[in-house]
């Protein structure tokens, strides 16, 4: 397994729409494993393939404290949404930034697993919120898009300043190091 580089906002590659997965081979399985390793190391609870510059409809999630409840969602589609949850979200691609976002508290999703087998699942609470957050990435959307233009600009400037202090740029992203979705 390998740690992958997580793209950071405002890297334009984060705006790329992911393509459906059609091949579930050994290389795809390695990508799934590498994404879990990267997510755990970051540390985070969810990661979309778009965030690691692999623009496929693939999401990995593990919201458990023990890091032993792995969820893989390939080509996910939300079939139903209900309820409302306002939660403080963060993002591995927007390190150190957290803000409240409103999402559905319950979703029913249809997806494929890492082997291509289709399933449907009901998700609630943080797992439902996390899936919606990660699905936004597959559409080229970030949680900061739910915030005001002023907040988004402040976040961009703050991250640019931090990258400059580290000696990196948005064209050479570095792995995130804060817990986030």
C-alpha positions as CSV (number, residue, x, y, z in Angstrom):
1,X,0.0,0.0,0.0
2,X,1.0,3.6,-0.5
3,X,0.2,7.0,0.8
4,X,-1.3,9.2,-1.9
5,X,-1.1,13.0,-2.1
6,X,-4.3,14.8,-1.2
7,X,-5.1,17.8,-3.4
8,X,-5.7,21.0,-1.5
9,X,-8.2,23.8,-2.2
10,X,-8.1,25.8,-4.5
11,X,-6.4,23.2,-6.7
12,X,-8.4,23.2,-9.9
13,X,-8.2,19.4,-10.2
14,X,-10.7,19.2,-7.2
15,X,-13.3,20.6,-9.6
16,X,-13.0,17.7,-12.0
17,X,-16.2,15.5,-12.3
18,X,-15.4,11.9,-11.6
19,X,-16.0,9.2,-14.2
20,X,-17.9,6.0,-13.4
21,X,-15.8,2.9,-12.6
22,X,-16.2,0.1,-15.1
23,X,-13.2,-2.1,-14.3
24,X,-12.8,-3.8,-10.9
25,X,-9.4,-5.3,-11.3
26,X,-6.3,-5.7,-9.1
27,X,-5.2,-2.1,-9.8
28,X,-8.6,-0.8,-8.7
29,X,-8.3,-2.8,-5.5
30,X,-4.9,-1.3,-4.8
31,X,-6.4,2.2,-5.3
32,X,-9.1,1.4,-2.7
33,X,-6.5,0.1,-0.2
34,X,-4.2,3.1,-0.8
35,X,-7.1,5.5,-0.3
36,X,-7.9,3.8,3.1
37,X,-4.3,4.1,4.1
38,X,-4.1,7.7,3.0
39,X,-7.4,8.6,4.8
40,X,-6.3,6.9,8.1
41,X,-2.9,8.6,8.0
42,X,-4.3,12.1,7.3
43,X,-6.3,11.4,9.6
44,X,-9.9,11.5,8.2
45,X,-13.1,9.6,8.1
46,X,-13.8,9.8,4.4
47,X,-12.0,10.3,1.1
48,X,-13.1,10.6,-2.5
49,X,-10.9,9.5,-5.4
50,X,-11.0,13.0,-6.8
51,X,-9.1,14.2,-3.7
52,X,-6.2,12.0,-4.7
53,X,-6.3,13.0,-8.4
54,X,-7.9,9.8,-9.4
55,X,-11.1,11.0,-11.0
56,X,-13.3,7.9,-10.6
57,X,-16.5,7.6,-8.7
58,X,-15.0,5.9,-5.7
59,X,-15.4,6.8,-2.0
60,X,-14.0,5.2,1.1
61,X,-15.4,5.9,4.6
62,X,-14.7,4.7,8.1
63,X,-16.3,6.6,10.9
64,X,-15.5,4.1,13.6
65,X,-13.1,4.9,16.5
66,X,-11.4,1.6,16.0
67,X,-10.9,2.1,12.2
68,X,-12.5,-1.3,11.5
69,X,-15.8,-0.4,9.7
70,X,-14.7,0.2,6.2
71,X,-17.2,1.3,3.6
72,X,-16.6,1.4,-0.1
73,X,-19.0,3.2,-2.4
74,X,-18.4,2.9,-6.1
75,X,-20.6,4.8,-8.6
76,X,-22.9,5.9,-5.7
77,X,-26.3,7.3,-6.3
78,X,-28.6,8.7,-3.6
79,X,-32.0,7.3,-4.0
80,X,-33.7,9.0,-1.0
81,X,-33.0,11.8,1.4
82,X,-34.8,12.7,4.6
83,X,-34.3,14.7,7.8
84,X,-31.9,17.5,8.4
85,X,-28.5,17.6,10.0
86,X,-26.4,20.7,10.6
87,X,-22.9,19.5,11.4
88,X,-19.5,21.0,11.6
89,X,-17.6,19.7,8.6
90,X,-14.0,19.7,7.7
91,X,-12.2,18.4,4.7
92,X,-8.8,16.8,4.0
93,X,-8.6,19.0,1.0
94,X,-9.3,22.1,3.0
95,X,-7.0,21.5,6.0
96,X,-7.7,23.1,9.3
97,X,-11.0,24.7,8.2
98,X,-14.3,23.7,9.8
99,X,-17.8,25.2,9.4
100,X,-21.4,24.2,9.7
101,X,-23.1,22.6,6.7
102,X,-26.7,21.5,6.4
103,X,-27.4,18.1,4.8
104,X,-29.9,15.2,5.0
105,X,-29.6,13.1,8.2
106,X,-30.8,9.9,6.4
107,X,-30.0,8.7,2.9
108,X,-30.6,5.6,0.9
109,X,-27.7,4.9,-1.5
110,X,-27.2,2.5,-4.4
111,X,-23.6,1.7,-5.2
112,X,-21.1,-1.0,-6.0
113,X,-18.6,-2.5,-3.7
114,X,-14.8,-2.9,-4.5
115,X,-15.6,-6.0,-6.5
116,X,-18.4,-4.4,-8.5
117,X,-21.3,-6.0,-6.7
118,X,-24.3,-3.7,-6.5
119,X,-26.0,-3.0,-3.2
120,X,-28.4,-0.6,-1.6
121,X,-27.9,0.7,2.0
122,X,-29.6,3.1,4.4
123,X,-27.2,5.5,6.1
124,X,-27.9,7.8,9.1
125,X,-26.1,10.4,11.1
126,X,-22.4,11.0,10.5
127,X,-22.2,8.2,7.9
128,X,-25.0,9.8,5.9
129,X,-23.4,13.2,6.2
130,X,-19.9,11.9,5.2
131,X,-21.3,10.1,2.1
132,X,-23.0,13.3,0.9
133,X,-19.8,15.3,1.6
134,X,-17.7,12.8,-0.4
135,X,-20.2,12.5,-3.2
136,X,-19.9,16.3,-3.6
137,X,-16.2,15.7,-4.4
138,X,-17.2,13.4,-7.2
139,X,-19.1,16.3,-8.8
140,X,-16.3,18.7,-8.3
141,X,-17.9,20.4,-5.3
142,X,-16.3,21.2,-1.9
143,X,-17.9,21.9,1.4
144,X,-16.6,25.5,1.2
145,X,-19.0,26.0,-1.7
146,X,-21.8,26.0,0.9
147,X,-20.2,29.0,2.6
148,X,-20.5,32.6,1.6
149,X,-18.1,34.1,-1.0
150,X,-16.4,36.2,1.7
151,X,-15.7,33.1,3.9
152,X,-14.5,31.1,0.9
153,X,-12.1,33.9,-0.1
154,X,-10.8,34.2,3.5
155,X,-10.2,30.4,3.6
156,X,-8.3,30.5,0.2
157,X,-6.1,33.3,1.4
158,X,-5.4,31.6,4.7
159,X,-4.4,28.3,3.0
160,X,-2.3,30.2,0.4
161,X,-0.5,31.9,3.3
162,X,0.1,28.6,5.1
163,X,1.4,26.9,1.9
164,X,3.7,29.9,1.3
165,X,5.1,29.5,4.8
166,X,5.7,25.8,4.1
167,X,7.3,26.5,0.8
168,X,4.6,24.7,-1.2
169,X,2.0,25.9,-3.7
170,X,-1.5,24.9,-4.9
171,X,0.1,23.3,-7.9
172,X,2.2,21.0,-5.7
173,X,-0.2,19.9,-3.0
174,X,1.0,18.2,0.2
175,X,-0.8,15.6,2.3
176,X,-3.3,17.0,4.8
177,X,-2.6,16.4,8.5
178,X,-5.8,17.3,10.3
179,X,-8.8,15.1,11.1
180,X,-11.6,15.8,8.6
181,X,-14.1,14.2,6.3
